[in-house]
Amino acid sequence: GLDNASTANPVATPLLTTTYLVAVNTGCGNILDSVTIKVNSLPLVDAGNDTTIFLGSSIVLMGTGGTSYQWNPQAGLSCSNCANPTASPSSSTTYYLMVTDANGCQSTDEVTIAIEPVASIIFVPNIFSPNGDGLNEVLDVQGSGYESVYFAVYDRWGEKVFETTSIDTDWDGTFRGKHLNSATFVYLLEVVYIDGEAYTEKGNVALVR
């Protein structure tokens, strides 16, 4: 554990707590003394298990083993210096965790969050029948894997009778509080998928009473 046991100031690098004895020859005899170097155990760091999530999803990272924490890279994390940040990576990412314990000792671990692409599917029915029979009562945009959506419906004269930016908002076939008669309408759909791709679609939809 010493780089040179015959010098006055050796460098000690013990792996375990060690007591070193020193003997100094003064010419009139030896003087003995000792010094104990305490070696603290490294913190038992754990960054959690490797996990696969869908693109656009989030996961809480479970770091343990220290009194302070530092995650890298910081992109996609709700915080980088907490034990349990929420990770929302846009691509598969390996996060490195360094923990420091009460003695100032540090250890590192890593965890990989793999990203599974989500199928981007958007569908608009071509007919609906808001007639009170409980079947196909509303017109709605159906799909998954999107980040934003704009949906508008126009009558044959080009007047906008419905619009929404939420896929959860349906059209019940009314305009300004009145039920519209059976007719064919034109819709405009603009979508941005979670991978950033933009998509525009125009089509016809039949309202049948």
Beta strands, then each sheet from edge to edge (+ up, - down):
strand 1: 18-25
strand 2: 30-37
strand 3: 51-54
strand 4: 59-60
strand 5: 68-72
strand 6: 86-87
strand 7: 93-100
strand 8: 106-116
strand 9: 121-123
strand 10: 127-128
strand 11: 142-144
strand 12: 146-154
strand 13: 160-164
strand 14: 174-175
strand 15: 178-179
strand 16: 183-193
strand 17: 198-207
sheet 1: 1+ 2-
sheet 2: 3+ 8+ 7- 5+
sheet 3: 4+ 6-
sheet 4: 9+ 11-
sheet 5: 10+ 17+ 16- 12+ 13-
sheet 6: 14+ 15-
end
